Amino acid sequence: MQKTPNILAGPYLERAAHWRKDEARVLAALEDAGALFVPVWRMRNVIAWRRDEARAYFVHGRSGLLERITGDYILLGEFHGRACFAVELAGDAPPEFEPGCQFQDLRLIAGDLPQEEAGVLAYARAMLQWRERRRFCGRCGAPTTALQAGHVLRCSDPGCASDEFPRIDPAVIVLVTDGQRALLGRQSSWPPGRYSTIAGFVEPGESLEDAVVREVREETGVEVGAVDYHSSQPWPFPSSLMLGFSARAVRTDISRQDGELEDAQWFTRQQIAAGAAALPTTHSISFRLIEDWYDAGARTPLRCEPNVRMWGQKRIAG
């Protein structure tokens, strides 16, 4: 079992779900000068750079945001004892905050942030993405109205009045090994040399273990036997929950069947250490799966190998 949660996971705030139906309490929190607001513009978060250190930028009090807000506030919970809300900002150009602040893609910057701050930004992004995709009722097409501090969307047509709740898409992600080698694949849209673990969405009527077996077989032709749960990671790009597994191959011949991958290969620890494959970013669960397998059978930890290549950078070790 994981001793520490993956980045974007963990108890980074108190969700305060009992507040959501207490409208008076939510309104009072909104007016509190100490309340924190997470601004999001076009699904990008504000990052503040302080002496080459990346930090999440929180707006204290809502007065400075009022003219740019496109919808309702979404209560995220309490962060360090202070009410925390997500807000979406309008405009063709990003608003300006303090010097050193920039709107950036959390997918790229999450690993540089303190873990609890990265989690809050991911939560805000996920909720606003859900709201954006559910502006109209899926049953009758009428506009939806936000309730319960932004955690319920109700159809505005009284004859329908159906409720919509935040949804996530479960996806399995797995490191397949034969003991000495790891199975990695790449998509054609990726830069040359980039590889990752095998992943795919869970289908209706399918268990997680069945999804692992099916995805590995469909994408690589490899058959797996034992499937063991590793850990999970919320991945709001746009709305996935990555469920990590390790699996042991019982048949290692590669035969790509569904065209999902451009290439799939077996890599030894020596090949990975030499930079034969560019590995995923260190804040992803895919890297965590590779790292745990690698470190279990190597004298030198993966992060200390000088020639390991990463997505977007040449090396991982200093």
C-alpha positions in Angstrom: 0.0 0.0 0.0 1.1 3.6 -0.6 2.4 5.4 2.5 1.8 8.8 0.9 -1.0 9.8 -1.5 -0.3 10.6 -5.1 -0.2 14.2 -6.1 -3.7 15.8 -6.4 -4.9 13.3 -3.8 -5.0 13.2 0.0 -6.7 15.2 2.7 -5.8 18.6 1.4 -8.9 20.3 2.8 -12.1 19.7 4.8 -14.8 19.4 2.3 -17.5 20.6 4.7 -20.3 18.8 2.9 -22.7 19.6 5.7 -22.5 23.3 4.7 -23.8 22.8 1.2 -27.5 22.8 2.3 -27.1 25.6 4.8 -27.6 28.6 2.5 -27.3 31.2 5.3 -23.9 29.8 6.3 -22.6 29.7 2.7 -23.7 33.3 2.2 -22.0 34.4 5.4 -18.8 32.7 4.3 -18.9 34.4 1.0 -19.0 37.8 2.7 -16.2 36.9 5.1 -13.1 39.0 4.3 -11.0 36.0 5.2 -12.6 33.7 2.7 -10.3 32.2 0.0 -11.2 32.2 -3.7 -9.6 30.0 -6.4 -9.9 31.9 -9.7 -10.0 29.8 -12.9 -9.9 31.2 -16.4 -10.4 28.9 -19.4 -9.6 26.0 -17.1 -6.3 27.4 -16.1 -5.2 28.1 -12.6 -3.3 31.1 -11.2 0.2 30.3 -10.2 2.3 32.7 -8.2 6.1 32.5 -8.6 8.0 33.6 -5.5 11.8 33.3 -5.7 11.6 30.5 -8.2 9.0 28.6 -6.1 5.6 27.9 -7.5 2.6 28.5 -5.2 -1.2 28.5 -5.8 -2.6 32.0 -5.8 -5.7 32.6 -3.7 -7.8 35.7 -3.7 -8.7 37.0 -0.2 -12.3 38.2 -0.2 -14.4 38.3 -3.3 -14.7 42.1 -4.0 -11.9 42.1 -6.5 -13.4 39.4 -8.6 -17.0 40.4 -8.9 -16.9 42.0 -12.3 -15.2 39.0 -13.9 -17.2 36.1 -12.5 -19.2 34.1 -15.1 -21.4 32.0 -12.8 -22.1 31.1 -9.2 -19.5 30.3 -6.5 -18.7 26.7 -5.8 -17.9 25.9 -2.2 -14.9 23.6 -2.0 -14.7 23.4 1.8 -12.3 24.8 4.4 -8.6 25.2 3.6 -6.6 25.8 6.7 -9.7 26.8 8.6 -11.0 29.3 6.0 -13.9 28.9 3.6 -12.7 28.2 0.1 -14.6 28.8 -3.1 -13.9 28.1 -6.8 -14.9 30.9 -9.3 -14.7 31.0 -13.1 -13.5 34.3 -14.6 -14.7 35.7 -17.9 -12.9 37.7 -20.6 -11.0 37.2 -23.8 -7.8 37.9 -21.9 -6.7 36.6 -18.5 -7.2 39.1 -15.6 -4.1 40.4 -14.0 -3.3 39.9 -10.4 -0.1 40.6 -8.5 3.3 40.7 -10.2 4.7 37.2 -10.7 1.2 35.6 -11.1 0.3 33.7 -14.3 -2.6 31.5 -15.4 -1.1 28.1 -16.2 -2.2 24.5 -17.1 -2.3 22.5 -13.9 -1.5 19.3 -15.8 2.0 20.7 -16.4 2.7 22.6 -13.2 1.1 20.4 -10.5 4.3 18.6 -9.5 6.0 22.0 -8.7 3.3 23.0 -6.2 2.9 22.1 -2.6 0.8 18.9 -2.6 -2.1 20.3 -0.7 -2.3 23.4 -2.9 -2.2 21.3 -6.1 -5.1 19.3 -4.7 -7.2 22.4 -4.1 -6.6 23.7 -7.6 -7.4 20.3 -9.2 -10.7 20.2 -7.2 -11.7 23.7 -8.4 -10.9 22.9 -12.0 -12.8 19.6 -11.9 -15.9 21.3 -10.4 -15.9 24.1 -12.9 -15.3 21.7 -15.8 -18.4 19.7 -14.7 -20.5 22.9 -14.5 -19.4 23.9 -18.0 -20.4 20.6 -19.5 -23.8 20.5 -17.7 -25.3 23.9 -18.4 -28.3 22.2 -19.9 -30.4 19.3 -18.7 -29.5 16.0 -20.3 -33.1 14.8 -20.3 -35.1 17.8 -21.7 -32.5 20.4 -22.7 -33.6 23.2 -20.4 -31.0 25.3 -18.6 -29.8 24.0 -15.2 -29.6 26.0 -12.0 -27.0 25.5 -9.3 -28.0 24.4 -5.8 -26.2 23.3 -2.6 -23.3 25.7 -3.0 -22.7 24.6 -6.5 -22.7 20.8 -6.0 -26.1 20.1 -7.6 -27.4 21.3 -10.9 -31.2 21.2 -11.2 -33.2 21.4 -14.4 -35.1 24.7 -14.5 -38.1 23.1 -16.2 -40.7 22.4 -13.4 -42.0 19.4 -15.4 -38.6 17.8 -15.4 -36.6 19.2 -12.4 -34.1 16.4 -12.5 -30.9 16.8 -10.5 -27.4 16.3 -11.8 -24.4 15.6 -9.5 -20.7 15.8 -10.2 -19.4 12.8 -12.1 -16.0 11.3 -12.7 -14.9 8.8 -15.3 -13.1 5.7 -13.8 -10.0 4.7 -15.8 -7.6 1.9 -15.0 -3.8 2.4 -15.5 -1.5 -0.5 -15.1 2.2 -1.4 -15.1 2.5 -4.8 -16.6 5.8 -6.7 -15.9 7.3 -10.1 -16.5 9.5 -9.7 -13.5 12.5 -8.2 -15.2 10.9 -6.0 -17.8 8.1 -3.4 -17.8 5.5 -3.0 -20.7 5.2 0.6 -21.9 3.4 2.0 -24.9 3.2 5.3 -26.8 0.5 7.1 -28.8 1.3 8.5 -32.3 0.5 12.1 -31.2 3.3 12.1 -28.6 6.8 13.4 -29.2 9.3 10.8 -30.3 10.6 8.6 -27.4 7.8 9.3 -25.0 6.3 6.1 -23.4 3.9 5.4 -20.5 1.9 2.7 -18.8 -1.2 1.1 -20.3 -4.5 2.8 -19.5 -8.1 3.0 -20.5 -11.6 3.7 -19.3 -13.8 1.2 -17.5 -16.8 0.1 -19.5 -20.4 -0.5 -18.2 -20.8 -3.8 -16.5 -17.1 -4.3 -16.1 -15.0 -4.7 -12.9 -11.7 -2.9 -12.5 -9.7 -6.1 -12.8 -11.6 -7.1 -15.9 -10.9 -3.7 -17.4 -7.2 -4.1 -16.7 -7.1 -7.5 -18.5 -9.1 -6.2 -21.4 -7.2 -3.0 -22.0 -3.8 -4.7 -21.9 -5.0 -7.3 -24.3 -6.7 -4.8 -26.7 -3.8 -2.4 -26.8 -0.8 -4.8 -26.7 -1.9 -8.4 -27.2 -0.2 -9.3 -23.9 -2.2 -11.5 -21.5 -2.0 -10.8 -17.8 -2.8 -13.0 -14.8 -2.5 -11.6 -11.3 -3.8 -8.0 -11.0 -3.0 -6.1 -7.8 -4.3 -2.7 -6.8 -1.7 0.0 -6.2 -3.2 3.4 -5.6 -5.5 6.0 -7.2 -5.2 9.6 -8.4 -7.8 12.2 -9.3 -7.0 13.5 -12.8 -9.3 16.4 -13.7 -8.2 16.6 -17.4 -11.1 16.7 -17.7 -12.8 14.4 -15.2 -11.0 11.1 -14.6 -10.2 9.0 -11.6 -7.1 7.0 -12.4 -7.1 3.6 -10.6 -3.6 2.2 -10.6 -2.7 -1.5 -10.8 0.3 -3.7 -11.3 -0.1 -6.9 -13.3 2.0 -9.9 -14.1 2.2 -11.1 -17.7 1.5 -14.7 -18.5 2.1 -14.3 -22.3 4.6 -11.6 -23.4 4.2 -11.5 -27.1 3.2 -8.1 -28.3 0.5 -7.7 -31.0 -1.2 -4.3 -31.1 -4.8 -5.0 -32.0 -7.0 -1.9 -31.7 -4.6 0.8 -33.1 -4.8 2.8 -29.9 -1.0 2.7 -29.5 1.6 3.4 -32.1 4.2 1.3 -30.4 4.5 -1.0 -27.3 7.7 -2.4 -26.0 9.2 -4.3 -23.1 11.9 -2.3 -21.2 14.4 -3.5 -18.7 15.6 -1.5 -15.7 18.9 -1.0 -17.5 17.2 0.4 -20.6 15.1 2.8 -18.5 18.1 4.0 -16.5 19.9 4.6 -19.8 17.1 6.8 -21.1 15.7 4.4 -23.8 12.2 5.7 -23.0 11.1 9.2 -21.9 9.0 8.6 -18.8 5.9 10.4 -17.7 6.0 13.5 -15.4 6.9 12.7 -11.8 3.5 14.0 -10.5 1.5 11.3 -12.5 0.4 8.0 -11.1 2.0 6.4 -14.2 5.4 7.5 -13.1 4.7 6.3 -9.5 3.8 2.8 -10.9 7.1 2.7 -12.9 9.1 4.1 -10.0 7.9 1.6 -7.4 8.5 -1.4 -9.7 12.0 0.0 -10.7 13.1 0.7 -7.1 12.0 -2.7 -5.9 14.7 -4.4 -8.1 17.4 -1.8 -8.4 20.4 -0.7 -6.3 20.0 2.9 -7.3 16.6 4.6 -7.0 15.1 5.7 -10.3 15.1 9.4 -9.3 18.9 9.2 -8.7 19.8 7.7 -12.1 21.5 10.5 -14.1 20.5 9.4 -17.5 16.8 8.8 -17.0 14.7 10.8 -19.5 11.4 12.5 -18.6 8.6 14.0 -20.6 9.5 17.6 -21.4 13.0 17.4 -19.9 16.2 15.5 -20.5 16.9 14.1 -17.1 15.3 13.5 -13.7 18.4 13.5 -11.5 20.4 16.6 -10.8 
